[in-house]
Amino acid sequence: MEQIPFNSPHLSGNELEYIVDAHKNGQLAGDGKYTKKCSELLESLTQTSRALITHSCTAALEMSAILLGLEPGDEVIMPSYTFVSTANAFVLRGAVPVFVDVDISTFNINPEAVKDAITDKTKAIIAVHYAGLSCDMDRLMSIASDFNLPVIEDAAQALMSTYKSRNLGSLGQLASVSFHETKNIISGEGGALLINDNSFLDRAEIIREKGTDRSRFFRGEVDKYTWVDIGSSYLPGELIAAFLYAQLQSVTNITNKRLRNWNTYNDALSDLEEKGLLRRQSIPDYCSHNAHMFFIVLDSKEQRAQLIDFLKMNSIYSVFHYVPLHSSPAGIKYGRVSGSLDNTQIAAERLLRLPMGYSIDVNRVVSSIYSFYRSNGYV
Ligand SMILES: Cc1ncc(COP(=O)(O)O)c(C=O)c1O
């Protein structure tokens, strides 16, 4: 039986041609023709004032942490239900991640839990748009502005999603996106820092270029470049950027294909939801999404394990995540918890991600899920 992988990295058309062209241009290091093209296209797609292409979303989060000027002991509020990089980037600066709960319907950070977690050490709030669905941004931004705190969007999964018709990534002072091979738009590893608060612009360029003012030198603004600040090597090489540019050019096509598969899952599994057997992802009225993920929420951890095994026997690979950060070894060592994390626990134990991509056989996954419930006497 043909396997249905959880994710399969796709080519969208011109990737290989652009890589050959990048080589012909004679510049394989970063910030060449394709990096610039990616930045411009991303700025227009996300409606942000500046998009700096990085080698990962992790890199963009680390740059954000440096830009915020965090000091040891400063606190950054974030969901426990997220990928490690959301927290690790800030821990690298000595800051303490303060883990709060998520909302039960979207599994996005709960703004009221954020409000309760604010102390005089709080320096930022991280809005992770889980599964490409927007956090409740009006409420989060209003809490942030009451306490004069910046909001950093971790939009790793959220390129092309919107909140009240505004692009995710354009709402917080800073945002980061990922082009890891599991995302909608890919370059193997890859990411970008999106800058909406222009006061961060000059320093962000320096941090990305190993702490030097090399970008200003290339623009002819200084006659030599030198070490001016802390930083690291956060930019990707041109081959990665060439691949990424082809993907970004196809973003509408890729998103639409994923949306078709997402809608097939959503329609086909509604029956099982009506019978109370599972819960489908629910999309708040205020957002449109990019079909990054289709997840279901099962009745119990045990039932999820049984379904994963059943699908695997049919060569279909589904996955779950995350181990909540507050209960991970590094989370316990470096972070602290605020409030109850009951919904985080539910997500960690019962959420299942179905295979997603633009060329997978969604109908076969659906019929296997129905077989699972039939063989267990539910339908
Ligand atoms: C919410 C979130 N933040 C950050 C990252 C890190 O992205 P990258 O692998 O591009 O560093 C991921 C990756 O899966 C993610 O899902």
The ligand as an SDF file (V2000), in Angstrom:
LIG
                    3D

 16 16  0  0  0  0  0  0  0  0999 V2000
    5.5560   27.9000   16.5860 C   0  0  0  0  0  0  0  0  0  0  0  0
    6.9470   27.6750   16.0640 C   0  0  0  0  0  0  0  0  0  0  0  0
    7.9150   28.5450   16.3820 N   0  0  0  0  0  0  0  0  0  0  0  0
    9.1750   28.4030   15.9160 C   0  0  0  0  0  0  0  0  0  0  0  0
    9.5130   27.3480   15.0990 C   0  0  0  0  0  0  0  0  0  0  0  0
   10.9360   27.2130   14.6180 C   0  0  0  0  0  0  0  0  0  0  0  0
   11.0230   27.2860   13.2220 O   0  0  0  0  0  0  0  0  0  0  0  0
   12.3730   26.9160   12.4580 P   0  0  0  0  0  0  0  0  0  0  0  0
   12.4180   25.4340   12.3520 O   0  0  0  0  0  0  0  0  0  0  0  0
   12.2470   27.5950   11.1310 O   0  0  0  0  0  0  0  0  0  0  0  0
   13.5000   27.4730   13.2480 O   0  0  0  0  0  0  0  0  0  0  0  0
    8.5470   26.4250   14.7310 C   0  0  0  0  0  0  0  0  0  0  0  0
    8.8830   25.2780   13.8780 C   0  0  0  0  0  0  0  0  0  0  0  0
    8.1760   24.3110   13.7410 O   0  0  0  0  0  0  0  0  0  0  0  0
    7.2220   26.5930   15.2180 C   0  0  0  0  0  0  0  0  0  0  0  0
    6.2400   25.7390   14.8820 O   0  0  0  0  0  0  0  0  0  0  0  0
  1  2  1  0
  2  3  1  0
  2 15  2  0
  3  4  2  0
  4  5  1  0
  5  6  1  0
  5 12  2  0
  6  7  1  0
  7  8  1  0
  8  9  2  0
  8 10  1  0
  8 11  1  0
 12 13  1  0
 12 15  1  0
 13 14  2  0
 15 16  1  0
M  END
$$$$
